[in-house]
């Protein structure tokens, strides 16, 4: 298996910093390996979630000498989501699970004080899809909320001006949609926060012509809110901005797994 071969080759590289830099970007089916590799290196990304890859099937492959791709897709090239991991993260990967074309899970171990950390890449069906298809994804995630975990992806959810502890004061979207109401309810029930909304430099993550909105998010347990130390929403060749965060993996005693 390619992943096992890579792990044997990369054992001398590990995460030694107290921060890891994570990124999410909806690529809209435009997956140029060379441009992506340059973007990730330039921004010192350790782990990226790419959504709407529009690639079929589940596979593992090299992006470059620096990064490896774990992809989760369906029978049709309609959706698709993947992780792109830097070589130094490889020794920390316990497993990667391709759940379906909307959800992929990465289990990490021995990241500084985090003995276990699960990351979920999400590409939520848009607001025009059936409510059932959205609820089914949250049902997959609901059993995971007692773990150390991060949710990162395109949630196709506008949370508007809802008053909630899961939202900060810098949510600048004008109104909520159905998916946004479901997302906020999920976060409230599981004591999660939507990190973008706590940063004053929060910017729209998707725009087309004059229409702008916020639908790409990093979501973490509320006790980890202060562990997100940097946020940037960066323009790309996609019509989505890349969202980039620094996550502090040096924990306090009460956050240890």
HELIX and SHEET records of a PDB file:
HELIX    1   1 UNK A    2  UNK A    9  1                                   8    
HELIX    2   2 UNK A   33  UNK A   42  1                                  10    
HELIX    3   3 UNK A   87  UNK A   90  1                                   4    
HELIX    4   4 UNK A  131  UNK A  142  1                                  12    
HELIX    5   5 UNK A  178  UNK A  189  1                                  12    
HELIX    6   6 UNK A  195  UNK A  198  5                                   4    
HELIX    7   7 UNK A  222  UNK A  227  5                                   6    
HELIX    8   8 UNK A  253  UNK A  255  5                                   3    
SHEET    1   A 7 UNK A  59  UNK A  62  0                                        
SHEET    2   A 7 UNK A  67  UNK A  72 -1                                        
SHEET    3   A 7 UNK A  81  UNK A  86 -1                                        
SHEET    4   A 7 UNK A  47  UNK A  51 -1                                        
SHEET    5   A 7 UNK A  19  UNK A  26  1                                        
SHEET    6   A 7 UNK A 242  UNK A 248 -1                                        
SHEET    7   A 7 UNK A 228  UNK A 234 -1                                        
SHEET    1   B 6 UNK A  93  UNK A  98  0                                        
SHEET    2   B 6 UNK A 103  UNK A 111 -1                                        
SHEET    3   B 6 UNK A 114  UNK A 123 -1                                        
SHEET    4   B 6 UNK A 149  UNK A 154  1                                        
SHEET    5   B 6 UNK A 216  UNK A 221 -1                                        
SHEET    6   B 6 UNK A 192  UNK A 194 -1                                        
SHEET    1   C 2 UNK A 206  UNK A 208  0                                        
SHEET    2   C 2 UNK A 211  UNK A 213 -1                                        
END                                                                             
